Amino acid sequence: MNKEKRECVYCRKKNVIKKGRQKIRFGFKQVFYCKDCKRRFIDEGLSNKMYSTKIIVNSLSYYNLGNTLEETAKLVNKQFRVRISKSSVFEWLNEFRWLGYLKLRDGILKKYGKSVLVNKQFVHNGLAYNFRYHKGKLGLCQFEGVINYVKGFENGCPKFFNDIENRCSQLKVDIDVVKKTSEDDVCRIAELALGMCDRRSERHMVVENFMLINDNRTIAVEVPVWLWEKNFDFGISGHVDLLQVRDGKVYVMDYKPDARKENTKKVGSQLYFYASGLSFRTGIKLGNFRCVWFDDRNYFEFNPMEVKVRFPGSKWRSGR
């Protein structure tokens, strides 16, 4: 999905910038300024104008983690010092039913209870990565190789992983990516999740957590991956932001806050190596993978089998 820049509500032009925030009863709303007509306007946000996006979105997450309507209302009221009712939570759940997880929730809750998320923190090259997966959604996955691979990290990450110095995101290769945009709810979900952010540094974590808990397709986040790249004659590693299974394919996804501005060759090679590594580790053909980078306005996807790659000192060749 390729969502264009926000439009001015007065002149309908798109020369619009963010210009502070306005306090509402429970939270804030974004203020925008149009450089063309010189007028300010407020982001109307979600349908319930009394409460902030943060309160509504947290309500969705609390409920989808297995809490009842009443428990969810109590948790939100305690966290944000408000007084929402369980009927408000019910209305929000219906409004955002398109997220998809509600169709799975009851069956997963019956089987796993509230202990539906597995969390592990790995430290690699001095950086901490919070690997998480959703037991219920992983259990519904059609790819046994993915299930075994993801569950394998319950016992920790291989010790040698931290010794792999070369990162997928840092390798320099020539790559020709046939990217396409697509009408998908991923951007819409990311936009909703970002309503919880207080700081820009939180964006990755917030988007990953929200999608893992609330959509019906994200099975794991911050997934370690590694492979021996024979064309370089050394090992490479990385962490996949989000791993989804949908439409009979495994989606390797990176959230990029300014997706449209990303260098296609750089992000394309990073995702290509992620998919190649996961293909080798899971035994799933590379043609069953799709690579995606996205933000709340843009979505770019490609088939790793369709890329053309040229390693240093070699000729162009098609995907593996």
Phi, psi and omega in degrees: 000137181242093185271124185285169180300149183302141183262141177292136182285346182263302185261352178068013175270169190244022178270065191242140177231161175284141185219065177084188180226153178244131181286135172245186186301316180231076178122211184221159171234147182287135175258135179243155179229129179266120181288343181275306182264358175062034181239151177260152173210161186256140173291120182290340174064220184274170190294328179272103189284345184288327185247151180287162176303321183301318181292316182294315183291321176296327176298317178300315183293316179301316181293316182288349173273004172111001179281152175287172177301315181294317179297319179299313179300317181296318180296317179293317180299320179291318183291319187251002179056051178236185180223067176277156179255166178293337176290327176295317178300317180299318179296318180294322178298319177293321180296326183249030177299335180298344177299333170098334187291333182303330179292334183261340193305308187297317179295320179291319179298320180295324184274321188247347185068207181278348181275064188262344181253139173250127183238134174219137176253126178245138176251118181234124180052040176084358181248139181268135178236128181263089177288132178217148171218159183258112185299320182293313181288324176296323180296338179267358183293140181275351184256108181298325179298321177293316180302311182294321181295311182294315180297333181300336182280356174299331180268008180104172179268145179307138184300327183288345184302320183289346180270353179280110187278334187270125183260142178303326184283350185251352182287142180251106176226152173279129181218135179250110185252127174268087183271155176219152173268161184210148175281103182218153182283356184303313180296319179298320178292317179298319179298319179295315181298321184295345175295348179269351187281134170261332182228149180300328182294345182273350192303311181302308183298318183294314180297315180299311182298315183296317181291323180296323183274323196248341177266174184257012187233334183281120184256337182201156178225155181052054184272120178294145177213146180207158176199162173264116180267105186295334180289338173259339185064041172202164181279150176226153183215170178183184178227123179280127181301306183221140176242120180240154170234121179201149177054035178072018181228156174260123183256121176261116193231139174239128173277121178239112186306331176235066190303321183295332183272354181294143174289117186300320180294319182291308182290329178296317180292322178301310181291326178298316179291324175303309182297319179298317179295316180292325177299315180293317184289329184261346183077015180264134182301142182300330179294345178269007178253153170227144181248136186220138162233146191203165165220203182279358182230341185226144181222122180235134186224147173211158176268119183297340177286343184264357182282159172244130186236142174228112177278159179306127178080009181234175179267166176296142175212160180282171179304164188300000000 
